[in-house]
Amino acid sequence: MPETLDPASPGPDERHVPVLLDRVLALLAPVLDARAPDGPASVVVDATLGLGGHAVAILSAFDRTHLVGIDRDADAIAASAGRLAPYETRTTLVHAGYDDLPGVLDRLGLERVDGVLFDLGVSSLQLDEVGRGFSYSRDAPLDMRMDQSGGRTAADVVNSYPADRLARVIATYGEERFARRIAERVVRERVAAPIETTNQLARLVLAAVPAATRYGPGGHPAKRTFQALRIEVNGELDALARVLPAAIAALAVGGRIVVLAYHSLEDRLVKRALAAGASTTAPDDLPFVPPGQEPQLRLLTRGAERPSAAEVERNSRAASARLRAAVRIRAAA
């Protein structure tokens, strides 16, 4: 789910273009194709269903696969249900956050699954709906909740956090070097009136950063602040850190995990989780690896794979994608 927040709005067909689709299908194929015709269906979890682009392709390509689609956005569940209607007998859709993956599988009676896919970041549905407030390019209420059924909004964060805490959020999650200046400007301005819209916040950020740095190669200066607020509002990195070990634990031997990340903070967590699973837990000074301490995973990608220039040209939202994948090679001790 690309998190690109470029001012240009995509064409209608670009909203539905799943990122690195051929590579995702190729990585999942060995396990989803492996079931005997008279055996049970394979099970794959699309933990970030969105508009269902990857899910439709998986169900179309693997006719003996059952897909569990999870999304915290009720609108995404509703939108994807229509696209997945031809496969409804092989589809289970669940309104939940992806960090509730263990609970979802438990409620469905699934002890192990054959594949798990994460396509992280904000979905095209959320980005393109002006009223959700994810984009600085169009005026809207400062919301940014992926699950609109409750929880704090970006406006709540902007108008209530002390300057130190707000600066820390912007610096950590947005990797913004002018985070202190932006936070102090926000705190000063909100004294006169609450900051309630995306345009208000974008103008404040623009005014806070030095003029010489406002329009560099990174795009609009508000981009990093909006990213930071979105991550804070939705608790994205905490949720990802919780779910990655749980997703690995849910894989059957031979099962595969595929993750698409869209910024360095997400990708760093994914890299560490997969690397930890692909490493022995035995002390380095032992001359052998004791039984039960062998690696649980084998990495399927060398570093993070990126989309081709041709794909980025077709779908600009793929530009920042980083793909990592691994296969489970050992059961839990």
N, C-alpha and C positions, 0 to 999 in steps of 0.2 A: 504494500500500500504506500505508494510514493508520497513523501512528505514535502515535495517541492512546492514552494509557495510563490511561484513567479507571477507577475501581474497579468501576463497574457492568459486568457482563458482558453482551454483546449476545445477542439472541435468535438461534436457529439460522439464520434466513433472513438476518440482517444480516451474517453472516460472508461471504456470497457476493455481496454487492451491490457491483459495481464503481463507483467514484467517477466522476462527470461522464461517464457512459457515452455519452449522446446527443451531447454536445459532442465527445468523442473520435472517435466514428464520423463525425460531420459534418466534422471536420477532415481525416480520412483519406480520406473518400469520393472527392474529386476525383481522386486518384491511383490508388486501388484500383479505382475504377469505370471507369478510362480505357482499359483494355486491350481490343483487338478480340477478338471471339469466337474467331477462329482464331489469335490470337497467343499468346505465352507468358504464363503466369500472373504476376500481380504478386506481389511478395514483401514482407512486412512482418515486422519483428522485434519481438516483445514481449520486451524485455530484462529484465523483472522479472515473470515469469510468475505466480508466486504460486498461487492457487487456480484460475486460468484464466478469471476472469470476463470481463475485456476480450477475451481470446483467443476464447472461445466466441462472443461477440457479433460480433467481426470476421469470423470464419469463416462465421457464419450470414448476415451481411449481404452479404458479398462472395464470391460463389461461384467467382470466378476468382482467388482469392488463396491463396497458400501462406504459412503462418505458421511462423516460426522462434521457438520459445519457449525462453528462457534463464532459469535460476534456479540460484543457488548452493546452495539447500536441496534435498537429495535427496527429502525428504518432500513438498515442493511439487511436484516433477516427478511423483512417483508419484500424488499426489492429483489433479493436473490431467490426467494421462494418461487417467483414467477419464472425466472430463467431456468430453475432446476426442476420445474414441474414434469418434464418428460422423464425424469429419473427419480420420481418421488418414492418409488418402492425401494430404492437403494440409497436414500438420503434421510438423514436425521438432522434437523436444524435446532440449535439450542441458543437461547438468548442468555449469554453469560460472558464475563471477561475471560480472556484466555488463561489468566492465572488460576482460574477455577477448573482447569483441565482435569486434575485428579478427581474432583467432585463430579464433574460431568461424566467421566468414564465409569465411576462407581455407580452413579444413578442409572446408567445404561447397562450395567452388568458386564462391562468390558475390562478384563484384567490386563490384557496386552493388545497393542495395535501394531499394524504393519508399517505405517508411515505417519509422520506428523509434518505439516507444512505451516510455517509462519511467514506471512508477508506483512512486515511491520509498518509503523507510521500511520499517517492519516489517510483514509481512503478517498478515492475520487468522489464518492457520494458526499462525504463530509466536506471536502474541499470545495466542491462546486455548488453546494447549497449555501447561498449567501448568508442566510439567517443563522448559520452555525457559528460564524465568527472566527473561522480558522485563517482567513486570508486578509492581509493588510491592504489588498488592492481594491476591495469593495467595502463600502460602509455597511456595518451590521452590528448588532449587539455583541459585546465582548463576552462570548460564551465559552467556546472551545471544548465543551464536554462531549466525549464520544458516546456516553450513555446519558441521555437527557432526562432520565427518570429521577435523577437526584444528584446531590453532591455540589461542591463549590464550583463557581464559574471563574473564568479568567478575570472578570470584573471584581469578583470577591478578592482574588489574590492581589490585584493591582491596587485596590483601594483599602486593603487592611494590613498587608505585610509591612513591617518596619523596613526602613531603607536598607539596613544591613542584610536582612533576610531576603529581600527582593533582589538586591545586588548579587547575593550568593546564588540564587536560582538562575538569574540571567547569565552569570559568568559560568556556572557549572553546566547547565543544560543547553545554553546557547553558545557557549565558548566565545562570549562577547567580551572583547578587551575594554570596552567603555561601559561595562555593566554598572560601575559605581556612579558615573555621571548620569546614566539613564535612570537609575533608581532614585537618585536625589532629585532629578527633575520631575519625575512622577510624583514623588511625595510632596514636593512644593506645590505642584499644580492641583493635586486633589484636595488641598485645603480649601480652595475656592469653590470647587464643584467636583463631584465624583467623575471618574473616567469610565464611561459606559459604552463607548463604541470603538470599533477597530480604527476608524479614521482618527479619532482623538489620540489614541495611543500611538499610531504610526507617526502622526505629526510631532508628538512629544519626543519620540525617539530620534526623528530627523533633526529636531532642534538641539538635542542633547549631544550628538556626536560632532566632532570637529568637521568643519565644512570641507576640508581637503579630503576627507575619507568617506564622504557620504555616498558616492556612487563609484565604487571600485569594482573589481571583477566578481566580488561576492554578491552583487545585486543590491536590492534595496536594503538600507541599514536596519530596517525593522525586522527583517527576515529572521535573524538569530533570536531576537527578543520574543517574537511570536512562537518560534519553535520551543524556546525555554518555557514559556507559559503553558503551552499545550502539554508538554511533558509533565510539568508540575501539576496541572489540573487533573490529568488522567493517571498520575502515578505510574507512567509508562516504564521507566527503568526499574523501579522496584518490582513491578509485576513481571517484567521480563527476567530479572534475576531469580525470582521465585519459580517461574514456570519452566525454565530451561532444564534444570535437573529433574523436575517432575516429568517432563516430556521424554527425556532420555530413559528414565526409569520405566515409563509406560511402553517402551518399544519391546516387541518380541525379538528374540535373536534373529538376525537377518533384517530386522526392521530399520527404516531409514528416517532421518530427520533432515529437513531442508529449511533453511532460514534465509529470507531476503531482508536485509537491513538497509537503511537509507541515510544514516549518519554515523559518525565515528563512535559515538557513545553506545549506540545499540550494537554496532559491529564488534566493539571491544568486548562487551559482555558475551556475545555469541562465540567469539574466538576463544575466550578463556574457558567457557563451559565445555566446548567441544574438545579443546586441547586437554582439559582435565580428564575427560572421559577416555581420551586416547592415550593416557599416560598410566604407567603402573603406580600403584600406591605403596610399593615396597621401597624401603630406604635405598638411597643411591649406592651405598657402600656394600650392599649384599651381592655376592657373586651370582645369584640366581633369583628368579622371581617366584616367591612361594605361591602355591595354589590359592586361588581366590583373590590374588592381588594383581592379576594380569589386567591389561587395559580392557575396558568394556566397549570401546568404540574404535573404529578405524576411519580416519578422515578420507572423504571422497573428493575433496577439493584441495588444491595447493594454494593456500592463502585464500583471499576473497576473489571470486570471479566477478567480472564486470560485463555489462551488456556491450554488444558491438556498436560501432559508430552507426551502422545501418539501423539498428533497433532504436537508438537514441534519436535518430532523425525521424523515424516513424512515430515515436512516442517519447516526447521530451521528459515525461515524468520518470522514465527509466534511468535518467542520466546519473543519479547518485546511488543506484542500486549496488549492493554487495551481496553475493550469494556464497553461503558456506553449507556444507552437508557432511553427514557422517552415517555410518552403518553400525548397528549394534552387533558385536561379535562374541559376546559372552553374557551369560545370564548372571543375575546378581548372586553373590555368594550366600 
